[in-house]
Amino acid sequence: MLSSSGGRSGRSSSPQRPNGSSTLRHSPKVRAISAAQQAGSRVAPRVPPGFFARVTALITAHKRPVMIGVTGGGLVVAGGLVVTAALANMANPEQYFDDRDTWNTMLTDLKLSAWDVWISYFAEVSPYWNGHASETVQRYLRFQLIGMFDELGRVDAEIGNVLTDLGWEIADYDTKVVELFFKSSTVFTVLLPFGRHPLGRLALGAAAIAFIGYFIDVLQEFLSKIKGLDKNLLGLRHKINELNGLFSVGDGKLHLQAPGKDLNLWVPVTKEHP
């Protein structure tokens, strides 16, 4: 299922690491790359600090006039359910951006791990050992393992993108709820003094119906988007489970015979056996 580019099987004297680099993980160059990638994840777009606290404060400030208004409009039960649903579906989007940054950091670590595996073999094994085992490991590394690392990296990046979308969708919903409460509170505050007059009560009822209808539209749109993103995350979880199984490698999967049964399993590189 997974594949990657590579050369002929057998020992290579000048291997090329993925992305064309041949630098070890802890070298200054790789540390600089890692630092740059992590810095990029830290400055990735997100909501301003304290966003949800400000949203919650605004909702609290305008909640009472809205409840009084829907009550005056004769829709106390429906209005109460709407307010409860509005608050229940609000969330702090910052946690999703934090999770996104965590996945971005893991993506950097994943790339470095793949490079470590590649260089460890070609720098510490391939120059000193021939034989069936060395050739088998090299083929597995070239044509399977690096490909699986690449696929896992793509899944990691997709998860980060979905978490970003989740964060912005939740922030957008929170903003729309604040806007709804602010506008409705303003309208109800103007209409409430006329609540004893039949026309005033009629106006309050119309405003309450508009408040409920607008919120239902906002909630349906929000839940539809969240459902789609949640489905994407579930699919990515299945991909991770599949890759987890592919990474579980034993001698049987590599088709290696037990030590002692194959005299050419590991052959040291010497003058007689270059």
ROVEX-624591 format. One record per residue (C-alpha): residue number from 1; residue in one letter; x, y, z. Coordinates in nm, 2 decimals, decimal comma, padded with zeros to 4 digits. Example, Ala and Ser with C-alpha at 12.3 -4.5 7.8 and 13.67 -1.06 7.14 Angstrom:
SITE    i  aa      c1      c2      c3
SITE    1   A   01,23  -00,45   00,78
SITE    2   S   01,37  -00,11   00,71
This chain:
SITE    i  aa      c1      c2      c3
SITE    1   M   00,00   00,00   00,00
SITE    2   L   00,28   00,24   00,09
SITE    3   S   00,59   00,30  -00,12
SITE    4   S   00,88   00,54  -00,14
SITE    5   S   01,16   00,61  -00,39
SITE    6   G   01,48   00,42  -00,36
SITE    7   G   01,77   00,27  -00,56
SITE    8   R   01,88  -00,09  -00,62
SITE    9   S   01,89  -00,34  -00,34
SITE   10   G   02,22  -00,41  -00,19
SITE   11   R   02,48  -00,20  -00,01
SITE   12   S   02,50   00,17  -00,10
SITE   13   S   02,81   00,36  -00,05
SITE   14   S   02,66   00,71  -00,06
SITE   15   P   02,30   00,70   00,06
SITE   16   Q   02,07   01,00   00,03
SITE   17   R   01,85   01,07   00,32
SITE   18   P   01,48   01,17   00,26
SITE   19   N   01,44   01,53   00,14
SITE   20   G   01,80   01,51   00,00
SITE   21   S   01,96   01,56   00,34
SITE   22   S   02,24   01,35   00,49
SITE   23   T   02,27   01,53   00,82
SITE   24   L   02,23   01,35   01,15
SITE   25   R   01,95   01,44   01,37
SITE   26   H   02,15   01,63   01,64
SITE   27   S   02,36   01,83   01,40
SITE   28   P   02,33   02,21   01,41
SITE   29   K   02,16   02,21   01,07
SITE   30   V   01,88   01,97   01,17
SITE   31   R   01,84   02,14   01,51
SITE   32   A   01,79   02,47   01,32
SITE   33   I   01,53   02,31   01,09
SITE   34   S   01,35   02,17   01,39
SITE   35   A   01,35   02,50   01,57
SITE   36   A   01,22   02,68   01,26
SITE   37   Q   00,94   02,43   01,22
SITE   38   Q   00,84   02,45   01,58
SITE   39   A   00,85   02,83   01,57
SITE   40   G   00,63   02,82   01,27
SITE   41   S   00,37   02,61   01,46
SITE   42   R   00,38   02,85   01,75
SITE   43   V   00,29   03,15   01,53
SITE   44   A   00,02   02,97   01,33
SITE   45   P  -00,31   03,17   01,32
SITE   46   R  -00,53   03,13   01,62
SITE   47   V  -00,79   03,33   01,81
SITE   48   P  -00,65   03,61   02,04
SITE   49   P  -00,56   03,51   02,40
SITE   50   G  -00,86   03,54   02,63
SITE   51   F  -01,11   03,51   02,34
SITE   52   F  -01,34   03,27   02,52
SITE   53   A  -01,34   03,47   02,84
SITE   54   R  -01,45   03,78   02,66
SITE   55   V  -01,72   03,59   02,48
SITE   56   T  -01,85   03,44   02,80
SITE   57   A  -01,85   03,79   02,97
SITE   58   L  -02,05   03,93   02,68
SITE   59   I  -02,31   03,65   02,69
SITE   60   T  -02,35   03,70   03,07
SITE   61   A  -02,41   04,07   03,02
SITE   62   H  -02,68   04,02   02,76
SITE   63   K  -02,84   03,70   02,88
SITE   64   R  -03,09   03,85   03,13
SITE   65   P  -03,25   04,10   02,89
SITE   66   V  -03,29   03,82   02,63
SITE   67   M  -03,47   03,59   02,88
SITE   68   I  -03,69   03,87   03,00
SITE   69   G  -03,77   03,96   02,63
SITE   70   V  -03,87   03,60   02,53
SITE   71   T  -04,07   03,57   02,85
SITE   72   G  -04,26   03,90   02,76
SITE   73   G  -04,31   03,76   02,41
SITE   74   G  -04,49   03,45   02,55
SITE   75   L  -04,21   03,21   02,45
SITE   76   V  -04,05   03,15   02,79
SITE   77   V  -04,01   02,77   02,74
SITE   78   A  -03,89   02,78   02,38
SITE   79   G  -03,66   03,08   02,46
SITE   80   G  -03,52   02,91   02,77
SITE   81   L  -03,44   02,60   02,56
SITE   82   V  -03,27   02,81   02,29
SITE   83   V  -03,05   02,99   02,54
SITE   84   T  -02,96   02,66   02,71
SITE   85   A  -02,87   02,51   02,37
SITE   86   A  -02,67   02,82   02,27
SITE   87   L  -02,46   02,80   02,58
SITE   88   A  -02,42   02,42   02,57
SITE   89   N  -02,27   02,42   02,23
SITE   90   M  -02,02   02,70   02,29
SITE   91   A  -01,66   02,59   02,36
SITE   92   N  -01,31   02,74   02,39
SITE   93   P  -01,15   02,72   02,05
SITE   94   E  -00,80   02,78   02,20
SITE   95   Q  -00,78   02,41   02,31
SITE   96   Y  -00,81   02,30   01,95
SITE   97   F  -00,54   02,53   01,83
SITE   98   D  -00,32   02,40   02,12
SITE   99   D  -00,39   02,05   02,00
SITE  100   R  -00,30   02,15   01,64
SITE  101   D   00,03   02,29   01,76
SITE  102   T   00,10   01,97   01,94
SITE  103   W   00,04   01,76   01,63
SITE  104   N   00,27   02,00   01,43
SITE  105   T   00,54   01,94   01,69
SITE  106   M   00,49   01,56   01,66
SITE  107   L   00,52   01,60   01,28
SITE  108   T   00,86   01,76   01,32
SITE  109   D   00,97   01,48   01,56
SITE  110   L   00,83   01,22   01,31
SITE  111   K   01,04   01,36   01,03
SITE  112   L   01,36   01,36   01,24
SITE  113   S   01,28   01,00   01,35
SITE  114   A   01,26   00,89   00,99
SITE  115   W   01,59   01,06   00,91
SITE  116   D   01,75   00,89   01,21
SITE  117   V   01,64   00,54   01,09
SITE  118   W   01,77   00,61   00,74
SITE  119   I   02,11   00,75   00,85
SITE  120   S   02,16   00,49   01,13
SITE  121   Y   02,14   00,21   00,88
SITE  122   F   02,35   00,36   00,60
SITE  123   A   02,61   00,51   00,84
SITE  124   E   02,64   00,24   01,10
SITE  125   V   02,53  -00,09   00,93
SITE  126   S   02,56  -00,08   00,55
SITE  127   P   02,93   00,02   00,54
SITE  128   Y   03,03  -00,27   00,76
SITE  129   W   02,79  -00,56   00,68
SITE  130   N   02,68  -00,75   00,38
SITE  131   G   02,46  -01,06   00,36
SITE  132   H   02,10  -01,15   00,32
SITE  133   A   01,99  -00,97   00,64
SITE  134   S   02,16  -00,64   00,54
SITE  135   E   02,01  -00,65   00,19
SITE  136   T   01,66  -00,74   00,33
SITE  137   V   01,67  -00,45   00,58
SITE  138   Q   01,79  -00,21   00,31
SITE  139   R   01,50  -00,31   00,08
SITE  140   Y   01,25  -00,28   00,36
SITE  141   L   01,39   00,06   00,46
SITE  142   R   01,39   00,20   00,10
SITE  143   F   01,06   00,06  -00,03
SITE  144   Q   00,84   00,03   00,28
SITE  145   L   00,95   00,19   00,61
SITE  146   I   01,03   00,54   00,47
SITE  147   G   00,70   00,53   00,28
SITE  148   M   00,51   00,45   00,60
SITE  149   F   00,68   00,74   00,77
SITE  150   D   00,58   00,96   00,48
SITE  151   E   00,22   00,84   00,50
SITE  152   L   00,21   00,89   00,88
SITE  153   G   00,34   01,24   00,83
SITE  154   R   00,06   01,31   00,58
SITE  155   V  -00,20   01,18   00,83
SITE  156   D  -00,04   01,40   01,11
SITE  157   A  -00,06   01,71   00,88
SITE  158   E  -00,43   01,63   00,79
SITE  159   I  -00,52   01,60   01,16
SITE  160   G  -00,35   01,94   01,23
SITE  161   N  -00,56   02,09   00,94
SITE  162   V  -00,89   01,94   01,08
SITE  163   L  -00,81   02,07   01,43
SITE  164   T  -00,75   02,41   01,28
SITE  165   D  -01,08   02,40   01,10
SITE  166   L  -01,25   02,29   01,42
SITE  167   G  -01,10   02,58   01,61
SITE  168   W  -01,22   02,84   01,36
SITE  169   E  -01,57   02,69   01,33
SITE  170   I  -01,61   02,70   01,70
SITE  171   A  -01,48   03,05   01,72
SITE  172   D  -01,72   03,15   01,44
SITE  173   Y  -02,01   02,99   01,63
SITE  174   D  -01,92   03,16   01,95
SITE  175   T  -01,90   03,50   01,77
SITE  176   K  -02,24   03,44   01,61
SITE  177   V  -02,40   03,36   01,95
SITE  178   V  -02,26   03,67   02,10
SITE  179   E  -02,39   03,88   01,80
SITE  180   L  -02,73   03,71   01,84
SITE  181   F  -02,75   03,79   02,22
SITE  182   F  -02,62   04,14   02,17
SITE  183   K  -02,87   04,23   01,90
SITE  184   S  -03,16   04,05   02,06
SITE  185   S  -03,08   04,22   02,40
SITE  186   T  -03,08   04,56   02,23
SITE  187   V  -03,42   04,49   02,06
SITE  188   F  -03,58   04,35   02,37
SITE  189   T  -03,46   04,64   02,59
SITE  190   V  -03,63   04,88   02,35
SITE  191   L  -03,95   04,69   02,33
SITE  192   L  -03,99   04,58   02,69
SITE  193   P  -04,13   04,92   02,81
SITE  194   F  -04,42   04,87   02,56
SITE  195   G  -04,49   04,52   02,68
SITE  196   R  -04,82   04,61   02,84
SITE  197   H  -04,97   04,74   02,52
SITE  198   P  -05,11   04,48   02,27
SITE  199   L  -04,89   04,61   01,99
SITE  200   G  -04,59   04,60   02,22
SITE  201   R  -04,66   04,24   02,32
SITE  202   L  -04,70   04,15   01,95
SITE  203   A  -04,37   04,31   01,87
SITE  204   L  -04,21   04,12   02,16
SITE  205   G  -04,35   03,80   02,03
SITE  206   A  -04,22   03,87   01,68
SITE  207   A  -03,88   03,95   01,82
SITE  208   A  -03,87   03,63   02,03
SITE  209   I  -03,97   03,42   01,72
SITE  210   A  -03,70   03,59   01,52
SITE  211   F  -03,44   03,52   01,79
SITE  212   I  -03,54   03,15   01,81
SITE  213   G  -03,55   03,11   01,43
SITE  214   Y  -03,21   03,28   01,38
SITE  215   F  -03,05   03,07   01,64
SITE  216   I  -03,19   02,74   01,50
SITE  217   D  -03,04   02,83   01,16
SITE  218   V  -02,70   02,91   01,32
SITE  219   L  -02,70   02,59   01,53
SITE  220   Q  -02,80   02,36   01,23
SITE  221   E  -02,52   02,51   01,02
SITE  222   F  -02,27   02,47   01,30
SITE  223   L  -02,36   02,11   01,38
SITE  224   S  -02,35   02,01   01,01
SITE  225   K  -01,99   02,15   00,98
SITE  226   I  -01,88   01,99   01,31
SITE  227   K  -02,03   01,65   01,20
SITE  228   G  -01,82   01,66   00,88
SITE  229   L  -01,50   01,75   01,06
SITE  230   D  -01,56   01,48   01,32
SITE  231   K  -01,61   01,23   01,04
SITE  232   N  -01,28   01,33   00,89
SITE  233   L  -01,10   01,28   01,23
SITE  234   L  -01,26   00,93   01,26
SITE  235   G  -01,12   00,84   00,91
SITE  236   L  -00,78   00,96   01,01
SITE  237   R  -00,79   00,76   01,32
SITE  238   H  -00,85   00,45   01,12
SITE  239   K  -00,55   00,53   00,90
SITE  240   I  -00,33   00,56   01,21
SITE  241   N  -00,45   00,22   01,33
SITE  242   E  -00,36   00,07   01,00
SITE  243   L  -00,02   00,22   01,00
SITE  244   N   00,03   00,11   01,36
SITE  245   G  -00,01  -00,25   01,23
SITE  246   L   00,22  -00,20   00,94
SITE  247   F   00,49  -00,06   01,17
SITE  248   S   00,48  -00,38   01,38
SITE  249   V   00,76  -00,58   01,20
SITE  250   G   00,91  -00,91   01,30
SITE  251   D   01,15  -01,16   01,15
SITE  252   G   00,87  -01,34   00,98
SITE  253   K   00,75  -01,03   00,80
SITE  254   L   01,11  -00,96   00,68
SITE  255   H   01,14  -01,33   00,58
SITE  256   L   01,47  -01,38   00,76
SITE  257   Q   01,58  -01,72   00,88
SITE  258   A   01,68  -01,79   01,23
SITE  259   P   02,05  -01,71   01,32
SITE  260   G   02,28  -02,00   01,24
SITE  261   K   02,06  -02,14   00,96
SITE  262   D   02,19  -01,90   00,70
SITE  263   L   02,57  -01,86   00,69
SITE  264   N   02,53  -01,55   00,47
SITE  265   L   02,28  -01,38   00,70
SITE  266   W   02,53  -01,12   00,82
SITE  267   V   02,87  -01,10   00,64
SITE  268   P   03,12  -00,84   00,77
SITE  269   V   03,27  -00,62   00,51
SITE  270   T   03,64  -00,72   00,49
SITE  271   K   03,91  -00,73   00,22
SITE  272   E   03,80  -01,08   00,14
SITE  273   H   03,43  -00,98   00,14
SITE  274   P   03,41  -00,62   00,01
